[in-house]
């Protein structure tokens, strides 16, 4: 198994069951997707706020 080459201990030796490993993988994916989505929304909000500020200053 490829995991034997990556880690010094196997998952079962660390006390990680397949259920826990699946939970870790799913939570990691959810975190990464959520972080990317919130970063994109924050950039969009900052851009719109700066556009509105500039428009008000030019009036």
BARO-241228 format. One record per atom (N, C-alpha, C): z, y, x. Coordinates in pm, whole numbers, padded with zeros to 5 digits, always signed. Atoms other than C-alpha are relative to their C-alpha. Layout:
# residues N
ZYX;...
***
This chain:
# residues 59
+00000-00119+00084;+00000+00000+00000;+00000+00125+00088;+00014-00122-00081;-00085+00349+00127;+00132+00074+00014;-00129-00070-00006;+00264+00483+00048;+00086-00052+00114;-00077+00056-00112;+00404+00251+00315;-00031+00074+00131;+00037-00071-00121;+00215+00449+00579;+00045+00146-00001;-00036-00141+00011;+00315+00792+00448;+00150+00021+00019;-00145-00016-00004;+00691+00744+00409;+00063-00109+00086;-00073+00099-00079;+00941+00569+00632;+00066-00102-00093;-00061+00089+00098;+01106+00420+00320;-00093-00014-00120;+00079+00015+00122;+00937+00276+00016;+00074+00067-00115;-00061-00066+00116;+01002+00429-00325;+00118-00081-00053;-00110+00082+00051;+01218+00135-00432;+00121+00006+00093;-00112-00013-00094;+01429+00166-00113;+00072+00133-00018;-00061-00131+00025;+01489+00532-00203;+00065+00005-00138;-00059+00003+00133;+01596+00429-00553;-00085+00067-00105;+00090-00064+00095;+01291+00571-00727;-00077-00107-00077;+00074+00094+00085;+01160+00368-01017;-00136+00060-00033;+00131-00054+00041;+00802+00400-01140;+00012+00109-00107;-00021-00102+00103;+00934+00600-01438;+00037+00133+00064;-00043-00124-00067;+01103+00855-01211;-00116+00059+00080;+00117-00050-00075;+00794+00879-00989;-00101+00065-00093;+00093-00059+00097;+00576+00942-01295;+00053+00133-00050;-00061-00126+00045;+00819+01210-01415;-00014+00108+00107;+00015-00097-00109;+00809+01380-01074;-00144+00049+00009;+00141-00037-00008;+00428+01376-01069;-00039+00091-00116;+00034-00079+00118;+00396+01508-01425;+00063+00139+00009;-00065-00131-00009;+00653+01785-01368;-00064+00087+00109;+00067-00077-00105;+00478+01889-01046;-00131+00059-00051;+00127-00048+00054;+00144+01915-01223;+00024+00112-00101;-00031-00104+00100;+00298+02114-01512;+00043+00128+00070;-00044-00118-00073;+00464+02350-01263;-00118+00074+00062;+00113-00063-00068;+00145+02413-01067;-00092+00068-00101;+00087-00058+00103;-00064+02470-01382;+00066+00123-00062;-00071-00114+00057;+00202+02699-01532;+00006+00118+00094;-00005-00107-00099;+00235+02897-01212;-00135+00069+00012;+00134-00059-00010;-00141+02946-01186;-00032+00083-00123;+00029-00073+00125;-00166+03051-01551;+00078+00131-00007;-00080-00122+00006;+00120+03301-01529;-00045+00100+00105;+00050-00092-00103;-00017+03446-01206;-00126+00070-00046;+00125-00058+00049;-00356+03499-01364;+00028+00103-00109;-00034-00094+00108;-00201+03666-01671;+00066+00126+00054;-00065-00117-00058;+00015+03893-01457;-00101+00090+00069;+00103-00080-00065;-00287+04005-01254;-00082+00075-00104;+00076-00062+00106;-00478+04076-01574;+00078+00115-00062;-00084-00104+00060;-00185+04272-01721;+00011+00121+00093;-00008-00111-00095;-00146+04481-01404;-00131+00077+00005;+00130-00067-00003;-00518+04553-01400;-00019+00087-00123;+00014-00077+00124;-00517+04664-01764;+00095+00121-00001;-00096-00111-00006;-00203+04877-01711;-00052+00111+00092;+00050-00103-00092;-00361+05053-01412;-00122+00069-00059;+00117-00060+00064;-00685+05108-01607;+00042+00102-00107;-00049-00089+00105;-00493+05263-01898;+00064+00124+00062;-00063-00114-00071;-00290+05484-01658;-00107+00096+00051;+00106-00086-00055;-00607+05612-01489;-00071+00075-00110;+00069-00064+00111;-00769+05684-01822;+00084+00114-00056;-00090-00105+00052;-00463+05882-01940;+00006+00118+00097;-00005-00107-00100;-00454+06079-01611;-00126+00084-00003;+00126-00075-00001;-00819+06177-01644;-00014+00088-00125;+00009-00082+00123;-00764+06319-01997;+00062+00136+00016;
***
